[in-house]
Amino acid sequence: MELGVAPHRLWPRDVGDLDAVLGTAQEAERLGFDHLIAGSHVLRTETGLSHDPLVLLSAVAGATSRIRLVTSVLILPLHNPVLLAHQSATLDRLSGGRFTLGVGTGWDAGEFEAVGVPFAGRGRRADEQLAVVRELWRGEGDVRIAVPPLRPSGPAVWVGGQGDAALRRALRFGEAWHGAGVDPAGLTAVRARLAVLGEETGRDPGTLALTAGVFLVPPGHTPAGPVPGTPLGGAAASAESVRHALGELAEAGLSSCSLWFPVTAGALPDALAWAARELLPRG
């Protein structure tokens, strides 16, 4: 299983908690993690603040050379699809093909209101947007974006969401489905729904990778705030319980796992080092 990490703490409350993000990204690459994830919220929310993911990952691309870069997730309905196609193609090219576009439909109606975008109908619009982005990446139609992606079909796309509409979207447009806080039972249920929906869409669900973001509080660390659901390996995690949980997720079909550490900014380097030491392959 591929393991990635967030280059800043989960849901920071202070902008200073974000300042070391490039150094953390470089350290994650040095430690051997597969990818970095960047979420997106335009406004300060009850869960804190975050960088713009495309700007952040552009900076990370210039500061690293190997590690992959993933938006987890970009709130698709807030973006113009032509601009997004151009921005993501540019990042794909400048990063040497390391960029993956992870998308979701969003949940915070306040952000949509602030941007002037309707909250209702966002799922339908997300489908239309992904169709446009894919077309522009491939150079089809009458409009051509200024910079084509490095890869002819464009960056890989991970599609988030648990409902049937999101799963259909993943089958239609994605290289992977992207979940959050999943457990083996939930992952098995997703696979069962994909099998049914694959017949509707004409896509073999076996060609769709399963990915997810999970929360991890390493041993000896205290959560800096409330952790949604059960963290990986349990509330009192050990190296053994975390490895066991990852093994169960892998057996259920998960191919890539992204770790969010809900610890303080000061504790994040130690959390990364623990995860690299205990969870990454040796040798």
Backbone as CSV, one residue per row, in Angstrom:
resi,resn,N_x,N_y,N_z,CA_x,CA_y,CA_z,C_x,C_y,C_z
1,MET,0.843,-1.198,0.000,0.000,0.000,0.000,0.877,1.248,0.000
2,GLU,0.504,2.223,-0.841,1.198,3.496,-0.846,0.743,4.344,0.344
3,LEU,1.682,5.040,0.963,1.370,5.889,2.110,1.778,7.326,1.817
4,GLY,0.838,8.238,2.026,1.119,9.651,1.894,0.789,10.372,3.187
5,VAL,1.159,11.651,3.261,0.929,12.440,4.474,0.535,13.859,4.101
6,ALA,-0.059,14.542,5.063,-0.307,15.977,4.929,0.920,16.743,5.409
7,PRO,1.328,17.793,4.698,2.542,18.525,5.097,2.311,19.598,6.144
8,HIS,1.112,19.667,6.690,0.884,20.522,7.853,-0.121,19.824,8.758
9,ARG,-0.260,20.294,9.962,-1.113,19.627,10.936,-2.568,19.707,10.501
10,LEU,-3.352,18.806,11.011,-4.775,18.780,10.696,-5.484,19.989,11.297
11,TRP,-6.186,20.734,10.448,-7.044,21.826,10.887,-6.329,22.832,11.788
12,PRO,-5.284,23.486,11.298,-4.590,24.490,12.114,-5.494,25.675,12.419
13,ARG,-5.327,26.237,13.607,-6.107,27.404,14.025,-5.346,28.705,13.800
14,ASP,-4.046,28.610,13.681,-3.202,29.789,13.571,-2.398,29.687,12.282
15,VAL,-2.308,30.793,11.549,-1.590,30.768,10.278,-0.127,30.385,10.477
16,GLY,0.411,30.640,11.674,1.792,30.251,11.939,2.002,28.752,11.884
17,ASP,0.924,27.993,12.104,1.030,26.538,12.034,1.293,26.050,10.616
18,LEU,1.112,26.937,9.629,1.307,26.548,8.228,2.678,26.937,7.693
19,ASP,3.432,27.703,8.462,4.637,28.321,7.919,5.740,27.328,7.569
20,ALA,5.780,26.191,8.230,6.854,25.228,7.987,6.489,24.197,6.931
21,VAL,5.461,24.478,6.142,4.910,23.451,5.262,5.932,22.961,4.231
22,LEU,6.752,23.827,3.666,7.700,23.383,2.645,8.794,22.511,3.250
23,GLY,9.263,22.888,4.426,10.258,22.055,5.088,9.697,20.693,5.450
24,THR,8.436,20.667,5.887,7.797,19.398,6.214,7.630,18.544,4.967
25,ALA,7.274,19.173,3.854,7.144,18.441,2.591,8.473,17.816,2.174
26,GLN,9.548,18.568,2.315,10.866,18.038,1.967,11.253,16.885,2.890
27,GLU,10.896,17.003,4.177,11.206,15.932,5.116,10.397,14.679,4.796
28,ALA,9.128,14.848,4.413,8.302,13.699,4.034,8.886,12.986,2.820
29,GLU,9.420,13.751,1.873,10.068,13.138,0.717,11.317,12.378,1.145
30,ARG,12.117,12.995,2.021,13.349,12.347,2.483,13.045,11.048,3.221
31,LEU,11.961,11.050,3.996,11.601,9.871,4.775,11.068,8.733,3.916
32,GLY,10.633,9.035,2.693,10.210,7.978,1.785,8.722,7.848,1.562
33,PHE,7.916,8.828,1.998,6.485,8.759,1.749,6.202,8.903,0.256
34,ASP,5.083,8.331,-0.171,4.748,8.311,-1.593,4.190,9.634,-2.083
35,HIS,3.343,10.287,-1.286,2.686,11.499,-1.765,2.338,12.428,-0.611
36,LEU,2.038,13.673,-0.985,1.573,14.695,-0.061,0.166,15.100,-0.449
37,ILE,-0.674,15.400,0.549,-2.039,15.805,0.274,-2.270,17.244,0.736
38,ALA,-3.156,17.932,0.029,-3.506,19.305,0.373,-5.006,19.488,0.199
39,GLY,-5.687,19.857,1.278,-7.114,20.104,1.218,-7.404,21.540,0.817
40,SER,-8.694,21.879,0.726,-9.038,23.239,0.284,-10.287,23.743,0.992
41,HIS,-10.117,24.853,1.687,-11.253,25.625,2.172,-10.920,27.087,1.945
42,VAL,-11.830,27.794,1.297,-11.589,29.190,0.961,-11.673,30.072,2.200
43,LEU,-12.549,29.719,3.113,-12.791,30.523,4.305,-12.275,29.821,5.552
44,ARG,-12.049,30.604,6.597,-11.834,30.008,7.911,-13.126,29.316,8.326
45,THR,-13.014,28.093,8.802,-14.179,27.333,9.204,-13.987,26.845,10.631
46,GLU,-14.961,26.101,11.131,-14.846,25.534,12.474,-13.691,24.543,12.561
47,THR,-13.218,24.078,11.418,-12.093,23.147,11.402,-10.761,23.844,11.130
48,GLY,-10.758,25.192,11.087,-9.488,25.886,10.955,-9.297,26.539,9.614
49,LEU,-8.084,26.483,9.087,-7.736,27.178,7.857,-6.787,26.316,7.033
50,SER,-6.679,26.656,5.754,-5.787,25.896,4.877,-5.329,26.775,3.730
51,HIS,-4.200,26.379,3.128,-3.723,27.045,1.922,-4.650,26.739,0.748
52,ASP,-4.526,27.540,-0.318,-5.086,27.114,-1.593,-4.275,25.911,-2.062
53,PRO,-4.923,24.791,-2.402,-4.149,23.573,-2.677,-3.289,23.645,-3.926
54,LEU,-3.761,24.312,-4.976,-2.968,24.375,-6.199,-1.746,25.271,-6.010
55,VAL,-1.915,26.367,-5.277,-0.769,27.235,-4.991,0.223,26.518,-4.079
56,LEU,-0.298,25.870,-3.035,0.575,25.140,-2.116,1.370,24.063,-2.844
57,LEU,0.687,23.250,-3.629,1.377,22.138,-4.291,2.326,22.619,-5.386
58,SER,2.068,23.800,-5.950,3.038,24.382,-6.889,4.335,24.715,-6.161
59,ALA,4.200,25.297,-4.964,5.393,25.603,-4.173,6.117,24.324,-3.771
60,VAL,5.340,23.307,-3.372,5.938,22.028,-2.980,6.644,21.380,-4.167
61,ALA,6.056,21.497,-5.343,6.679,20.910,-6.542,8.073,21.490,-6.770
62,GLY,8.221,22.800,-6.516,9.522,23.431,-6.700,10.517,23.101,-5.609
63,ALA,10.015,22.631,-4.459,10.890,22.333,-3.323,11.239,20.857,-3.207
64,THR,10.643,20.014,-4.066,10.854,18.565,-4.003,11.151,18.042,-5.407
65,SER,11.491,16.765,-5.480,11.825,16.206,-6.792,11.151,14.875,-7.088
66,ARG,10.697,14.145,-6.070,10.161,12.801,-6.284,8.723,12.629,-5.827
67,ILE,8.393,13.151,-4.672,7.135,12.845,-4.023,5.949,13.339,-4.860
68,ARG,4.877,12.565,-4.890,3.695,12.936,-5.661,2.851,13.944,-4.893
69,LEU,2.020,14.676,-5.616,1.266,15.804,-5.074,-0.212,15.597,-5.371
70,VAL,-1.055,15.632,-4.328,-2.462,15.286,-4.484,-3.342,16.332,-3.797
71,THR,-4.340,16.865,-4.503,-5.356,17.664,-3.827,-6.346,16.709,-3.173
72,SER,-6.524,16.854,-1.874,-7.373,15.919,-1.125,-8.200,16.686,-0.098
73,VAL,-9.324,17.249,-0.615,-9.695,17.338,-2.006,-9.927,18.796,-2.386
74,LEU,-9.864,19.059,-3.699,-10.242,20.345,-4.234,-11.751,20.373,-4.396
75,ILE,-12.385,21.466,-3.939,-13.843,21.583,-4.011,-14.206,22.011,-5.426
76,LEU,-14.521,21.044,-6.241,-14.650,21.245,-7.680,-15.683,22.303,-8.075
77,PRO,-16.896,22.308,-7.505,-17.903,23.257,-7.991,-17.555,24.727,-7.769
78,LEU,-16.538,25.020,-6.960,-16.125,26.401,-6.752,-15.219,26.908,-7.863
79,HIS,-14.832,26.052,-8.801,-13.821,26.400,-9.793,-14.394,26.428,-11.204
80,ASN,-13.914,27.391,-11.990,-14.219,27.397,-13.419,-13.460,26.252,-14.082
81,PRO,-14.131,25.377,-14.852,-13.445,24.192,-15.370,-12.341,24.505,-16.383
82,VAL,-12.485,25.587,-17.150,-11.432,25.927,-18.116,-10.179,26.394,-17.376
83,LEU,-10.379,27.253,-16.373,-9.231,27.704,-15.583,-8.594,26.535,-14.835
84,LEU,-9.425,25.653,-14.283,-8.885,24.510,-13.539,-8.113,23.578,-14.462
85,ALA,-8.624,23.355,-15.666,-7.908,22.505,-16.613,-6.531,23.082,-16.922
86,HIS,-6.475,24.407,-17.081,-5.195,25.049,-17.387,-4.265,25.017,-16.185
87,GLN,-4.789,25.332,-14.991,-3.961,25.330,-13.784,-3.405,23.937,-13.499
88,SER,-4.258,22.929,-13.587,-3.812,21.576,-13.263,-2.868,21.028,-14.321
89,ALA,-3.083,21.386,-15.575,-2.142,20.974,-16.628,-0.783,21.626,-16.412
90,THR,-0.803,22.888,-16.003,0.455,23.590,-15.722,1.204,22.924,-14.572
91,LEU,0.489,22.605,-13.497,1.124,21.957,-12.350,1.605,20.561,-12.712
92,ASP,0.846,19.846,-13.531,1.277,18.528,-13.996,2.604,18.634,-14.739
93,ARG,2.716,19.632,-15.584,3.941,19.794,-16.379,5.108,20.271,-15.518
94,LEU,4.871,21.271,-14.679,5.963,21.821,-13.869,6.461,20.838,-12.812
95,SER,5.592,19.907,-12.390,6.003,18.926,-11.382,6.590,17.667,-12.007
96,GLY,6.695,17.639,-13.321,7.222,16.444,-13.978,6.257,15.275,-13.940
97,GLY,4.948,15.565,-13.978,3.945,14.501,-13.985,3.636,13.936,-12.621
98,ARG,3.925,14.692,-11.544,3.711,14.177,-10.186,2.352,14.551,-9.600
99,PHE,1.531,15.303,-10.335,0.305,15.846,-9.767,-0.898,14.931,-9.983
100,THR,-1.714,14.792,-8.938,-3.003,14.088,-9.006,-4.092,15.045,-8.542
101,LEU,-5.155,15.141,-9.328,-6.267,16.025,-9.006,-7.333,15.238,-8.251
102,GLY,-7.380,15.422,-6.932,-8.435,14.827,-6.125,-9.545,15.839,-5.937
103,VAL,-10.782,15.450,-6.221,-11.893,16.400,-6.205,-13.048,15.882,-5.361
104,GLY,-13.828,16.830,-4.844,-15.072,16.537,-4.144,-16.064,17.644,-4.431
105,THR,-17.282,17.490,-3.932,-18.323,18.487,-4.203,-18.493,19.495,-3.083
106,GLY,-17.847,19.299,-1.929,-17.930,20.248,-0.836,-19.155,20.048,0.027
107,TRP,-19.087,20.628,1.239,-20.184,20.486,2.193,-20.564,21.794,2.886
108,ASP,-19.708,22.817,2.780,-19.911,24.062,3.507,-20.648,25.067,2.620
109,ALA,-21.941,25.231,2.859,-22.746,26.141,2.045,-22.237,27.576,2.141
110,GLY,-21.625,27.942,3.278,-21.113,29.293,3.445,-20.021,29.635,2.456
111,GLU,-19.171,28.666,2.118,-18.124,28.914,1.136,-18.718,29.184,-0.241
112,PHE,-19.730,28.426,-0.599,-20.376,28.627,-1.891,-21.015,30.011,-1.956
113,GLU,-21.665,30.414,-0.867,-22.296,31.730,-0.835,-21.246,32.828,-0.973
114,ALA,-20.119,32.682,-0.299,-19.068,33.696,-0.354,-18.478,33.830,-1.754
115,VAL,-18.375,32.718,-2.464,-17.807,32.726,-3.812,-18.858,33.105,-4.858
116,GLY,-20.132,33.070,-4.472,-21.195,33.391,-5.412,-21.574,32.239,-6.311
117,VAL,-21.431,31.016,-5.784,-21.749,29.816,-6.541,-22.897,29.087,-5.842
118,PRO,-23.919,28.654,-6.573,-25.036,27.946,-5.923,-24.571,26.656,-5.256
119,PHE,-25.089,26.417,-4.053,-24.775,25.177,-3.349,-25.594,24.026,-3.926
120,ALA,-26.859,24.286,-4.214,-27.721,23.255,-4.798,-27.249,22.917,-6.207
121,GLY,-27.333,21.654,-6.561,-26.941,21.220,-7.902,-25.456,21.062,-8.102
122,ARG,-24.685,21.110,-7.019,-23.230,21.066,-7.167,-22.742,19.727,-7.699
123,GLY,-23.449,18.627,-7.390,-23.034,17.322,-7.906,-23.184,17.239,-9.410
124,ARG,-24.311,17.698,-9.914,-24.522,17.698,-11.371,-23.466,18.565,-12.052
125,ARG,-23.198,19.732,-11.480,-22.195,20.614,-12.085,-20.816,19.988,-12.030
126,ALA,-20.509,19.245,-10.965,-19.206,18.582,-10.876,-19.026,17.585,-12.019
127,ASP,-20.081,16.860,-12.351,-20.010,15.936,-13.488,-19.693,16.693,-14.773
128,GLU,-20.407,17.801,-14.986,-20.193,18.591,-16.201,-18.778,19.162,-16.231
129,GLN,-18.301,19.617,-15.076,-16.962,20.196,-15.017,-15.884,19.167,-15.332
130,LEU,-16.004,17.971,-14.770,-14.998,16.938,-15.037,-14.988,16.548,-16.511
131,ALA,-16.164,16.516,-17.133,-16.214,16.215,-18.562,-15.467,17.286,-19.361
132,VAL,-15.645,18.551,-18.986,-14.959,19.646,-19.681,-13.454,19.580,-19.447
133,VAL,-13.051,19.361,-18.193,-11.622,19.299,-17.867,-10.949,18.172,-18.640
134,ARG,-11.562,17.003,-18.669,-10.994,15.875,-19.403,-10.866,16.199,-20.896
135,GLU,-11.897,16.816,-21.446,-11.876,17.172,-22.863,-10.751,18.150,-23.172
136,LEU,-10.590,19.154,-22.308,-9.538,20.145,-22.528,-8.151,19.527,-22.380
137,TRP,-7.962,18.661,-21.412,-6.676,17.980,-21.278,-6.323,17.192,-22.533
138,ARG,-7.314,16.552,-23.124,-7.070,15.726,-24.313,-6.958,16.553,-25.586
139,GLY,-7.221,17.853,-25.500,-7.127,18.708,-26.674,-8.267,18.519,-27.641
140,GLU,-9.427,18.109,-27.128,-10.595,17.896,-27.969,-11.485,19.138,-27.970
141,GLY,-12.352,19.251,-28.962,-13.274,20.379,-29.029,-12.631,21.591,-29.675
142,ASP,-13.358,22.707,-29.624,-12.919,23.925,-30.311,-11.975,24.775,-29.469
143,VAL,-12.009,24.594,-28.147,-11.177,25.404,-27.247,-9.914,24.638,-26.891
144,ARG,-8.780,25.332,-26.872,-7.511,24.728,-26.484,-6.928,25.514,-25.316
145,ILE,-6.620,24.833,-24.216,-5.941,25.522,-23.129,-4.511,25.833,-23.546
146,ALA,-3.944,26.885,-22.942,-2.649,27.386,-23.394,-1.525,26.388,-23.176
147,VAL,-1.570,25.667,-22.044,-0.512,24.715,-21.713,-1.123,23.324,-21.606
148,PRO,-0.748,22.398,-22.474,-1.272,21.029,-22.342,-0.587,20.308,-21.194
149,PRO,-1.261,19.317,-20.606,-0.623,18.550,-19.533,0.546,17.731,-20.062
150,LEU,1.434,17.340,-19.160,2.581,16.533,-19.548,2.130,15.184,-20.079
151,ARG,1.142,14.595,-19.396,0.592,13.316,-19.834,-0.566,13.579,-20.789
152,PRO,-0.655,12.876,-21.902,-1.677,13.184,-22.909,-3.096,13.195,-22.382
153,SER,-3.408,12.320,-21.419,-4.761,12.269,-20.874,-4.934,13.168,-19.659
154,GLY,-3.870,13.851,-19.271,-3.932,14.737,-18.115,-3.549,14.033,-16.830
155,PRO,-3.539,14.772,-15.714,-3.232,14.177,-14.415,-4.249,13.105,-14.033
156,ALA,-3.831,12.203,-13.165,-4.781,11.253,-12.598,-5.831,12.010,-11.791
157,VAL,-7.056,11.460,-11.747,-8.163,12.076,-11.009,-8.651,11.107,-9.943
158,TRP,-8.714,11.591,-8.698,-9.332,10.846,-7.606,-10.636,11.547,-7.267
159,VAL,-11.718,10.808,-7.205,-13.040,11.389,-6.975,-13.547,10.983,-5.600
160,GLY,-13.829,11.985,-4.749,-14.291,11.728,-3.402,-15.800,11.680,-3.292
161,GLY,-16.280,11.100,-2.187,-17.714,11.038,-1.913,-18.189,9.623,-1.673
162,GLN,-19.197,9.475,-0.819,-19.677,8.159,-0.416,-20.954,7.733,-1.129
163,GLY,-21.766,8.694,-1.586,-23.062,8.363,-2.172,-22.951,7.771,-3.563
164,ASP,-24.071,7.251,-4.052,-24.066,6.637,-5.373,-23.679,7.624,-6.471
165,ALA,-24.115,8.887,-6.358,-23.764,9.874,-7.376,-22.248,10.061,-7.441
166,ALA,-21.596,10.105,-6.273,-20.141,10.246,-6.239,-19.452,9.005,-6.792
167,LEU,-19.984,7.829,-6.485,-19.377,6.599,-6.996,-19.528,6.510,-8.513
168,ARG,-20.685,6.929,-9.027,-20.844,6.982,-10.495,-19.839,7.949,-11.100
169,ARG,-19.633,9.090,-10.428,-18.684,10.095,-10.908,-17.272,9.502,-10.954
170,ALA,-16.908,8.757,-9.934,-15.591,8.128,-9.919,-15.439,7.137,-11.070
171,LEU,-16.476,6.352,-11.323,-16.428,5.380,-12.419,-16.357,6.060,-13.776
172,ARG,-17.022,7.182,-13.911,-17.055,7.869,-15.203,-15.772,8.641,-15.486
173,PHE,-15.179,9.233,-14.443,-14.106,10.194,-14.684,-12.792,9.881,-13.966
174,GLY,-12.776,8.945,-13.032,-11.628,8.819,-12.159,-10.710,7.649,-12.425
175,GLU,-9.472,7.824,-12.020,-8.546,6.704,-11.902,-8.721,6.029,-10.544
176,ALA,-9.299,6.775,-9.585,-9.473,6.232,-8.243,-10.671,6.868,-7.564
177,TRP,-11.278,6.103,-6.655,-12.234,6.649,-5.698,-11.444,7.055,-4.462
178,HIS,-11.854,8.165,-3.834,-11.111,8.682,-2.691,-12.060,8.875,-1.524
179,GLY,-11.880,8.087,-0.475,-12.739,8.165,0.693,-12.064,8.880,1.843
180,ALA,-12.769,8.949,2.963,-12.246,9.597,4.164,-12.671,8.805,5.382
181,GLY,-11.699,8.491,6.241,-11.998,7.823,7.499,-12.652,6.461,7.345
182,VAL,-12.292,5.726,6.309,-12.957,4.449,6.043,-12.419,3.350,6.954
183,ASP,-13.254,2.326,7.169,-12.820,1.104,7.818,-13.054,-0.050,6.847
184,PRO,-12.565,-1.252,7.146,-12.709,-2.362,6.190,-14.157,-2.640,5.795
185,ALA,-15.092,-2.561,6.757,-16.492,-2.814,6.438,-17.030,-1.761,5.476
186,GLY,-16.686,-0.502,5.733,-17.136,0.564,4.843,-16.543,0.433,3.458
187,LEU,-15.273,0.030,3.393,-14.617,-0.152,2.106,-15.249,-1.304,1.329
188,THR,-15.593,-2.370,2.026,-16.261,-3.499,1.381,-17.615,-3.079,0.829
189,ALA,-18.325,-2.228,1.584,-19.619,-1.731,1.113,-19.451,-0.866,-0.131
190,VAL,-18.420,-0.052,-0.176,-18.152,0.763,-1.360,-17.872,-0.128,-2.572
191,ARG,-17.077,-1.156,-2.372,-16.768,-2.063,-3.479,-18.035,-2.745,-3.994
192,ALA,-18.936,-3.110,-3.081,-20.187,-3.744,-3.503,-21.033,-2.785,-4.335
193,ARG,-21.115,-1.519,-3.915,-21.886,-0.544,-4.684,-21.225,-0.272,-6.035
194,LEU,-19.904,-0.205,-6.060,-19.203,0.011,-7.328,-19.468,-1.131,-8.313
195,ALA,-19.571,-2.342,-7.794,-19.849,-3.486,-8.663,-21.200,-3.321,-9.345
196,VAL,-22.195,-2.846,-8.596,-23.531,-2.631,-9.170,-23.517,-1.461,-10.142
197,LEU,-22.913,-0.358,-9.719,-22.913,0.843,-10.549,-22.024,0.692,-11.775
198,GLY,-21.032,-0.191,-11.684,-20.191,-0.431,-12.844,-20.990,-0.974,-14.014
199,GLU,-21.986,-1.779,-13.727,-22.835,-2.298,-14.797,-23.644,-1.181,-15.440
200,GLU,-24.060,-0.191,-14.640,-24.817,0.936,-15.176,-23.946,1.822,-16.061
201,THR,-22.713,2.054,-15.640,-21.847,2.992,-16.350,-21.003,2.339,-17.435
202,GLY,-20.941,1.006,-17.442,-20.112,0.319,-18.419,-18.642,0.303,-18.062
203,ARG,-18.295,0.618,-16.832,-16.895,0.639,-16.374,-16.642,-0.562,-15.486
204,ASP,-15.576,-1.276,-15.764,-15.167,-2.372,-14.895,-14.666,-1.777,-13.586
205,PRO,-15.356,-1.989,-12.453,-14.913,-1.378,-11.200,-13.545,-1.866,-10.754
206,GLY,-13.100,-2.988,-11.285,-11.776,-3.474,-10.951,-10.665,-2.594,-11.481
207,THR,-10.991,-1.707,-12.431,-9.990,-0.781,-12.976,-9.932,0.522,-12.194
208,LEU,-10.776,0.656,-11.162,-10.813,1.862,-10.348,-10.091,1.594,-9.025
209,ALA,-9.005,2.307,-8.788,-8.276,2.142,-7.527,-9.097,2.710,-6.378
210,LEU,-8.858,2.194,-5.178,-9.515,2.681,-3.974,-8.478,3.355,-3.083
211,THR,-8.717,4.615,-2.759,-7.799,5.398,-1.938,-8.591,6.049,-0.809
212,ALA,-7.902,6.519,0.221,-8.617,7.169,1.324,-7.657,7.967,2.191
213,GLY,-8.201,8.974,2.827,-7.492,9.692,3.873,-7.964,9.199,5.232
214,VAL,-7.045,9.041,6.170,-7.393,8.571,7.517,-6.662,9.421,8.552
215,PHE,-7.174,9.402,9.765,-6.558,10.130,10.863,-5.675,9.182,11.671
216,LEU,-4.531,9.689,12.094,-3.602,8.886,12.890,-3.011,9.727,14.003
217,VAL,-3.183,9.242,15.249,-2.540,9.847,16.407,-1.484,8.855,16.895
218,PRO,-0.200,9.082,16.580,0.838,8.122,16.953,0.961,7.973,18.470
219,PRO,1.505,6.849,18.924,1.720,6.646,20.358,2.530,7.799,20.959
220,GLY,2.131,8.209,22.144,2.832,9.281,22.818,2.375,10.673,22.431
221,HIS,1.432,10.770,21.490,0.916,12.061,21.054,-0.524,12.240,21.530
222,THR,-0.886,13.487,21.738,-2.240,13.836,22.161,-2.909,14.635,21.059
223,PRO,-4.136,14.300,20.697,-4.828,15.083,19.656,-4.933,16.554,20.054
224,ALA,-4.722,17.429,19.083,-4.817,18.863,19.342,-6.258,19.347,19.328
225,GLY,-7.178,18.474,18.967,-8.594,18.809,18.921,-9.396,17.548,18.706
226,PRO,-10.715,17.681,18.563,-11.558,16.510,18.337,-11.175,15.788,17.041
227,VAL,-11.138,14.462,17.111,-10.832,13.635,15.937,-12.114,12.970,15.474
228,PRO,-12.543,13.232,14.247,-13.779,12.595,13.762,-13.608,11.081,13.632
229,GLY,-14.537,10.332,14.159,-14.464,8.890,14.024,-13.337,8.291,14.852
230,THR,-12.977,7.080,14.491,-11.923,6.345,15.193,-10.610,6.477,14.443
231,PRO,-9.547,6.978,15.076,-8.265,7.084,14.382,-7.730,5.708,13.977
232,LEU,-6.838,5.696,13.023,-6.216,4.461,12.564,-5.509,3.777,13.734
233,GLY,-5.831,2.530,13.972,-5.216,1.791,15.062,-5.861,2.024,16.405
234,GLY,-6.925,2.847,16.461,-7.628,3.083,17.707,-7.174,4.340,18.418
235,ALA,-7.914,4.703,19.453,-7.614,5.922,20.207,-6.288,5.827,20.950
236,ALA,-5.905,4.639,21.358,-4.608,4.417,22.013,-3.765,3.548,21.083
237,ALA,-3.365,4.115,19.970,-2.703,3.348,18.919,-1.316,2.881,19.350
238,SER,-0.928,1.739,18.805,0.435,1.234,18.916,0.910,0.935,17.499
239,ALA,2.204,0.712,17.351,2.718,0.359,16.036,2.011,-0.893,15.510
240,GLU,1.789,-1.848,16.389,1.151,-3.101,15.977,-0.296,-2.880,15.554
241,SER,-1.040,-2.069,16.320,-2.447,-1.852,15.975,-2.589,-1.053,14.689
242,VAL,-1.688,-0.114,14.445,-1.760,0.666,13.211,-1.403,-0.203,12.005
243,ARG,-0.344,-1.018,12.141,0.016,-1.908,11.028,-1.099,-2.903,10.754
244,HIS,-1.730,-3.400,11.817,-2.842,-4.335,11.642,-3.999,-3.656,10.911
245,ALA,-4.326,-2.425,11.292,-5.421,-1.696,10.647,-5.121,-1.444,9.178
246,LEU,-3.878,-1.079,8.862,-3.508,-0.874,7.466,-3.595,-2.179,6.677
247,GLY,-3.191,-3.279,7.310,-3.288,-4.579,6.651,-4.725,-4.944,6.336
248,GLU,-5.642,-4.657,7.260,-7.053,-4.945,7.026,-7.609,-4.088,5.890
249,LEU,-7.191,-2.823,5.835,-7.640,-1.957,4.753,-7.096,-2.440,3.405
250,ALA,-5.847,-2.889,3.405,-5.276,-3.415,2.170,-6.015,-4.666,1.704
251,GLU,-6.356,-5.540,2.633,-7.105,-6.742,2.277,-8.491,-6.395,1.744
252,ALA,-9.060,-5.288,2.215,-10.376,-4.852,1.743,-10.304,-4.115,0.414
253,GLY,-9.080,-3.873,-0.082,-8.929,-3.302,-1.416,-8.302,-1.935,-1.490
254,LEU,-7.917,-1.332,-0.348,-7.328,0.001,-0.393,-5.902,-0.074,-0.935
255,SER,-5.607,0.759,-1.927,-4.278,0.731,-2.537,-3.417,1.915,-2.131
256,SER,-4.041,2.979,-1.623,-3.286,4.169,-1.240,-3.954,4.810,-0.037
257,CYS,-3.164,5.127,0.983,-3.689,5.681,2.225,-2.944,6.983,2.541
258,SER,-3.702,8.036,2.809,-3.130,9.344,3.121,-3.365,9.646,4.599
259,LEU,-2.313,9.979,5.320,-2.374,10.158,6.765,-2.478,11.636,7.140
260,TRP,-3.528,11.963,7.896,-3.648,13.259,8.538,-3.307,13.079,10.017
261,PHE,-2.424,13.928,10.545,-2.022,13.859,11.945,-2.681,15.009,12.716
262,PRO,-3.693,14.747,13.536,-4.360,15.816,14.290,-3.596,16.189,15.555
263,VAL,-2.335,16.569,15.376,-1.459,16.929,16.493,-1.053,18.385,16.333
264,THR,-0.347,18.931,17.302,0.106,20.314,17.196,1.175,20.434,16.110
265,ALA,1.370,21.668,15.650,2.383,21.891,14.622,3.765,21.467,15.115
266,GLY,4.045,21.720,16.385,5.342,21.350,16.938,5.565,19.859,17.011
267,ALA,4.474,19.090,17.139,4.587,17.637,17.251,4.601,16.943,15.894
268,LEU,4.285,17.681,14.832,4.155,17.042,13.519,5.454,16.374,13.043
269,PRO,6.637,16.983,13.185,7.851,16.292,12.737,8.049,14.937,13.418
270,ASP,7.781,14.863,14.727,7.920,13.587,15.434,6.886,12.570,14.943
271,ALA,5.664,13.043,14.644,4.625,12.149,14.141,5.014,11.574,12.778
272,LEU,5.562,12.429,11.925,6.029,11.960,10.614,7.148,10.932,10.770
273,ALA,8.095,11.225,11.634,9.222,10.317,11.831,8.744,8.975,12.364
274,TRP,7.788,8.991,13.295,7.253,7.732,13.825,6.592,6.927,12.724
275,ALA,5.757,7.574,11.894,5.060,6.859,10.829,6.042,6.280,9.817
276,ALA,7.087,7.034,9.493,8.084,6.525,8.550,8.827,5.327,9.130
277,ARG,9.191,5.418,10.385,9.955,4.351,11.033,9.125,3.072,11.188
278,GLU,7.873,3.228,11.560,7.054,2.058,11.903,6.224,1.518,10.753
279,LEU,5.933,2.340,9.735,4.971,1.933,8.716,5.533,1.777,7.305
280,LEU,6.628,2.476,7.002,7.168,2.379,5.648,8.050,1.134,5.521
281,PRO,8.091,0.555,4.320,8.957,-0.630,4.113,10.415,-0.281,4.386
282,ARG,11.121,-1.230,4.935,12.548,-1.042,5.194,13.371,-1.728,4.132
283,GLY,14.573,-1.190,3.947,15.488,-1.843,3.030,15.617,-1.145,1.723
